[in-house]
Amino acid sequence: MAGHAGLDERYVREWLAVMTTARITHYDPKTRFYSLPEAHAACLTRAAVPNNIAVNAQFVPLIAKMEDALVGCFQNGGGLPYHAYPCFHQVMSEDSAQTVVAALQDHILPLMPELTTRLEQGIDVLDAGCGAGRALLALARAYPRSRFVGYDLCPEAFARTVREAAQLGVSNLTFEARDLRDFCEPGRYDLITSFDAVHDQPDPQALLAGIAEALKPGGVYLMQDIAGSSYLENNLAHPLGPLLYTISCAHCTPVSLAQGGPGLGTMWGEELATAMLREAGFDNIDCHRLEHDPFNVYFIAQTTH
């Protein structure tokens, strides 16, 4: 097994001992063979997408690397910039790939009636806080008549996708490194999306107001964010609560505070998100949860003016 994987046998054997005593893998002492039970494989392998929790588990070692810096924040306040987090964009890209990108055609786009037809005909689309831009690349390839733009603070986040798009000959997709606190492009887009991005912004309320103004008449805003309540007591039975609050404490809150933001945190919640959308000018807001995705809630928001 180790040879096929290109790994050192002694380390693999010791790692398997960890997995076996944790009851993740099974060990047969007679044959000295290890196996991964089918039920465990259903949530721990690449074939398990979108239920591969091994992707989410990567947040644990990532956060562990930030221990000293986070202790400093606890003692002195302040925050940590995005570039202080090693491999963060890669982990987020993998997470988005299985919860968002894999579900675009079958689950997410159907939340917005007639949108597929409009995309086929050709519309202007922005992803605000696009990260790696994997969702945009998938949409740009599927709908060549539409025009797609991605904005993100960190150019390294989408650098790989820019290269891939060029290799694939995708010409209807552009990216730009941009601080969204000054976002102002009135009446430019038919569809604006943001995937797990708003709560990290330096001025989330201003961004939402800018998005409302940037939509053309009849335009739609799709905001995916973490599913949870704005009130701690409502999250006590949340099965993913400890992980989500850990990510919030160690990443989302510090990166917002580092930019002078309010530090909303990962679990800013549906109640506050809805209130902020209304304050931004959206008066038609629908919230959706998808069966395949226990992490997120999807807001479909429009204005009537």
C-alpha positions in Angstrom: 0.0 0.0 0.0 2.7 2.5 1.0 4.7 1.7 -2.2 1.7 2.3 -4.4 1.1 5.7 -2.7 4.7 6.7 -2.9 5.0 6.9 0.9 7.4 5.5 3.5 6.0 2.2 4.9 7.0 2.7 8.5 5.2 6.0 8.8 2.1 4.7 7.0 2.0 1.7 9.4 2.1 4.0 12.4 -0.5 6.3 10.9 -2.7 3.3 10.3 -2.4 2.4 14.0 -3.8 5.9 14.8 -6.7 5.3 12.4 -7.4 1.8 13.7 -7.4 2.7 17.4 -9.7 5.7 16.5 -12.0 3.1 14.9 -11.8 4.7 11.5 -10.0 1.8 9.7 -10.4 -1.9 10.5 -7.4 -4.2 11.2 -7.5 -8.0 10.8 -4.6 -9.4 13.0 -4.8 -12.8 11.2 -4.2 -11.4 7.7 -2.5 -8.1 8.9 -4.7 -6.3 6.4 -6.3 -2.9 7.0 -9.6 -1.8 5.5 -11.8 1.2 5.4 -15.4 0.4 6.1 -17.8 1.4 3.4 -19.8 3.7 5.7 -16.6 5.5 6.7 -15.4 5.8 3.1 -18.8 7.5 2.3 -17.6 10.6 4.2 -13.8 10.4 4.1 -12.7 10.0 0.5 -12.7 12.1 -2.7 -15.5 9.9 -4.1 -17.6 11.0 -1.2 -18.0 14.6 -2.5 -20.0 16.6 -1.4 -19.8 14.7 2.0 -16.0 14.4 2.3 -15.4 15.8 5.8 -11.6 15.2 5.3 -11.7 18.5 3.3 -13.1 20.3 6.4 -10.7 18.6 8.7 -7.9 20.5 7.0 -8.9 23.6 8.9 -7.6 21.9 12.1 -3.9 21.8 11.2 -4.2 25.1 9.5 -5.5 26.7 12.6 -2.9 24.9 14.7 -0.1 26.7 12.7 -1.6 30.0 13.8 -1.4 29.3 17.6 1.3 31.8 18.5 -0.2 34.6 16.3 -3.6 34.0 17.7 -2.4 34.1 21.3 -1.0 37.5 20.5 -4.4 38.6 19.3 -6.0 37.4 22.5 -3.4 39.4 24.5 -3.2 42.6 22.4 -6.3 42.7 20.3 -6.1 43.4 16.6 -6.3 40.8 13.8 -4.3 38.8 11.3 -4.1 39.4 7.5 -5.2 36.8 5.0 -1.5 36.2 3.9 -0.6 35.1 7.4 -2.6 31.9 6.9 -0.7 29.2 5.1 -2.7 27.3 2.4 -5.9 28.9 3.4 -7.0 29.7 -0.2 -6.3 26.1 -1.2 -8.4 24.7 1.6 -11.3 27.1 0.9 -11.1 26.2 -2.8 -11.5 22.5 -2.0 -14.3 23.2 0.4 -16.1 25.4 -2.2 -15.6 22.8 -4.9 -17.6 20.1 -3.1 -20.4 22.3 -1.5 -20.8 25.0 -4.2 -19.2 24.2 -7.5 -20.4 20.6 -7.6 -24.0 21.7 -6.8 -24.3 24.7 -9.2 -26.3 23.2 -12.0 -28.4 20.7 -10.1 -29.2 22.6 -6.9 -28.1 26.2 -6.7 -29.1 27.7 -10.1 -32.6 26.1 -9.8 -33.2 28.3 -6.7 -33.6 31.2 -9.2 -36.3 30.6 -11.8 -35.5 31.5 -15.4 -31.8 32.3 -14.5 -30.5 29.4 -16.6 -32.3 30.8 -19.6 -30.9 34.2 -19.0 -27.4 32.9 -18.6 -27.7 31.0 -21.9 -28.8 34.2 -23.6 -26.0 36.3 -22.1 -25.9 38.4 -19.0 -23.3 40.2 -16.8 -22.2 38.3 -13.7 -20.0 39.4 -10.8 -18.7 37.2 -8.0 -17.8 39.6 -5.1 -15.1 38.0 -3.0 -14.5 35.3 -5.5 -11.6 33.5 -3.7 -10.2 31.0 -6.1 -13.0 31.6 -8.6 -13.8 28.0 -9.2 -17.6 28.7 -9.4 -17.0 31.4 -11.9 -14.9 29.2 -14.1 -17.6 26.5 -14.1 -20.3 29.1 -15.0 -18.2 30.7 -17.7 -17.6 27.3 -19.4 -21.2 26.4 -19.1 -22.6 29.7 -20.4 -20.2 31.2 -23.1 -22.6 34.0 -24.0 -22.5 35.5 -20.5 -19.7 37.6 -19.1 -18.2 36.9 -15.7 -16.1 39.0 -13.4 -14.4 38.0 -10.1 -13.2 40.4 -7.5 -11.1 39.4 -4.5 -8.7 41.1 -2.2 -5.9 38.5 -2.7 -4.6 38.0 -6.3 -2.9 34.8 -5.3 -6.3 33.3 -4.5 -7.4 33.2 -8.1 -4.0 33.1 -9.9 -4.3 29.3 -10.6 -7.8 29.7 -12.0 -6.6 32.5 -14.3 -4.0 30.2 -15.8 -6.5 27.3 -16.1 -9.0 29.5 -17.9 -6.3 30.6 -20.4 -5.4 27.0 -21.0 -9.0 26.1 -21.6 -9.5 29.0 -23.9 -12.2 30.6 -21.7 -12.5 34.2 -22.9 -15.6 35.4 -21.0 -14.0 35.4 -17.6 -11.9 38.1 -15.9 -10.5 38.5 -12.4 -9.3 41.6 -10.5 -7.6 42.1 -7.2 -9.8 44.6 -5.4 -10.7 45.9 -1.9 -14.5 45.7 -1.9 -14.9 48.4 0.8 -15.2 51.0 -1.9 -17.3 48.9 -4.3 -19.5 51.2 -6.4 -20.7 50.1 -9.9 -24.3 51.2 -10.2 -26.6 49.2 -12.5 -23.9 47.1 -14.1 -24.8 43.4 -13.3 -27.7 41.1 -13.9 -26.4 38.6 -11.3 -24.1 39.1 -8.4 -22.9 36.2 -6.2 -20.8 35.9 -3.0 -19.9 32.6 -1.6 -18.9 32.5 2.1 -17.3 36.0 1.7 -19.5 38.8 3.2 -18.8 38.3 6.9 -15.0 38.6 6.3 -15.2 42.0 4.7 -13.9 45.2 6.3 -17.3 46.8 5.8 -20.0 44.2 5.1 -22.9 46.6 5.3 -21.3 49.0 2.7 -20.6 46.0 0.4 -24.2 44.8 0.5 -25.4 48.3 -0.2 -23.0 48.5 -3.1 -24.2 45.2 -4.4 -27.9 46.3 -4.3 -27.0 49.4 -6.3 -24.9 47.4 -8.8 -27.8 45.3 -9.9 -29.7 46.1 -13.1 -33.5 46.3 -12.8 -34.6 42.7 -12.2 -31.2 41.7 -11.1 -30.6 39.0 -8.5 -28.1 38.7 -5.7 -27.1 35.2 -4.5 -25.4 35.1 -1.2 -24.2 31.8 0.3 -23.0 31.9 3.9 -22.7 29.7 6.9 -26.0 28.2 8.2 -26.5 29.1 11.8 -28.2 31.6 14.1 -27.1 35.0 15.2 -27.8 33.9 18.8 -25.4 31.5 20.6 -28.2 29.8 22.5 -29.8 28.7 19.2 -26.6 27.0 18.1 -26.0 24.8 21.1 -27.4 21.8 19.3 -25.7 22.7 15.9 -23.8 19.5 14.9 -21.1 21.6 13.3 -21.1 24.4 15.9 -17.8 23.7 17.6 -15.9 23.5 14.2 -17.6 26.6 12.8 -17.0 28.7 15.9 -13.4 27.5 16.0 -12.9 28.6 12.4 -14.6 31.9 13.3 -12.3 32.5 16.3 -9.1 31.5 14.5 -9.7 33.0 11.0 -12.9 34.9 10.1 -12.9 37.2 13.1 -9.1 38.0 13.0 -9.1 38.7 9.2 -12.0 41.1 9.5 -10.5 42.9 12.5 -7.2 43.2 10.7 -8.9 45.2 8.0 -10.6 47.4 10.5 -13.9 45.5 10.1 -16.5 44.7 12.7 -15.4 41.0 13.1 -18.8 39.6 12.5 -17.4 36.1 12.5 -18.4 32.9 10.8 -21.6 32.5 12.8 -23.0 36.0 12.3 -26.2 34.1 11.5 -29.3 34.2 9.3 -31.1 36.8 11.5 -28.3 39.4 11.2 -27.6 38.6 7.6 -31.3 39.1 6.7 -31.4 42.4 8.6 -28.3 43.7 6.9 -29.7 42.7 3.4 -32.8 44.7 4.2 -30.8 47.7 5.4 -28.8 47.5 2.1 -32.0 47.9 0.1 -33.2 44.4 -0.6 -36.9 44.0 0.1 -37.4 40.6 -1.4 -35.3 38.0 0.4 -35.7 34.2 0.4 -33.5 31.8 2.4 -32.8 28.2 1.2 -31.0 25.3 2.7 -29.9 22.4 0.4 -30.1 18.8 1.4 -26.6 18.0 0.3 -25.1 20.9 2.2 -25.4 21.1 6.1 -22.9 24.0 6.3 -24.6 26.7 4.3 -27.6 28.8 3.7 -28.4 30.4 0.4 -30.0 33.9 0.3 -31.8 35.0 -2.9 -32.3 38.8 -2.7 -33.8 41.4 -5.1 -34.9 45.0 -4.9 -38.2 46.3 -6.3 -36.7 49.6 -7.5 
